[in-house]
Amino acid sequence: FSGIICSEFNKRTGFIVFPKINKYKLIIGKYFGNLILVVFIVAVYYLILGLFGFLYYGGPINIRIFYSF
């Protein structure tokens, strides 16, 4: 994450296309962008894992599986 920001400031690639923005807005934007990406990847992982579990064990899903807390 920090390498992305350092490379943009060193190469000044962000200044070519976009107007100047506050560096804190850049950091927060990159953080939330990465956070959304990670949450999406984990959600897809759990959906695929649930699908394979359903295919392996078969049958209807028991509601007690969600009572793990």
C-alpha positions in Angstrom: 0.0 0.0 0.0 2.7 2.5 0.9 4.7 1.6 -2.2 1.9 2.7 -4.4 1.8 6.1 -2.8 5.5 6.6 -2.8 5.8 5.6 -6.5 3.1 8.2 -7.4 4.8 11.0 -5.6 8.3 10.0 -6.9 7.2 9.6 -10.6 4.6 12.4 -10.4 2.2 10.3 -12.4 -0.8 11.6 -10.5 0.0 15.2 -11.6 -0.2 14.5 -15.3 -3.9 13.5 -15.6 -5.5 14.8 -12.4 -5.5 18.2 -10.8 -3.7 18.5 -7.4 -5.5 17.0 -4.5 -4.7 16.9 -0.8 -2.4 14.0 0.0 -4.7 12.9 2.8 -7.6 12.5 0.4 -5.3 10.4 -1.8 -4.3 8.2 1.1 -7.9 7.8 2.3 -9.1 7.1 -1.2 -6.5 4.4 -1.8 -7.2 2.9 1.6 -11.0 2.7 1.0 -10.4 1.4 -2.5 -8.2 -1.4 -1.2 -10.6 -2.1 1.6 -13.5 -2.5 -0.8 -11.4 -4.8 -3.0 -10.4 -7.0 -0.1 -14.0 -7.3 1.2 -15.2 -8.2 -2.3 -12.5 -10.9 -2.7 -13.4 -12.4 0.7 -17.1 -12.4 -0.1 -16.5 -14.2 -3.4 -14.3 -16.7 -1.6 -17.0 -17.4 0.9 -19.6 -17.7 -1.8 -17.5 -20.2 -3.7 -16.7 -22.1 -0.5 -20.4 -22.3 0.4 -21.3 -23.5 -3.1 -18.7 -26.2 -2.9 -19.8 -27.2 0.6 -23.4 -27.4 -0.6 -22.4 -29.5 -3.6 -20.2 -31.8 -1.5 -22.7 -32.4 1.4 -25.8 -31.9 -0.6 -29.3 -31.4 0.7 -30.9 -28.3 2.2 -28.7 -26.1 4.3 -29.6 -26.3 8.0 -30.2 -22.9 9.6 -28.1 -24.0 12.7 -25.0 -23.5 10.6 -25.4 -19.8 11.1 -25.6 -20.1 14.9 -21.8 -20.3 15.3 -21.6 -17.3 17.6 
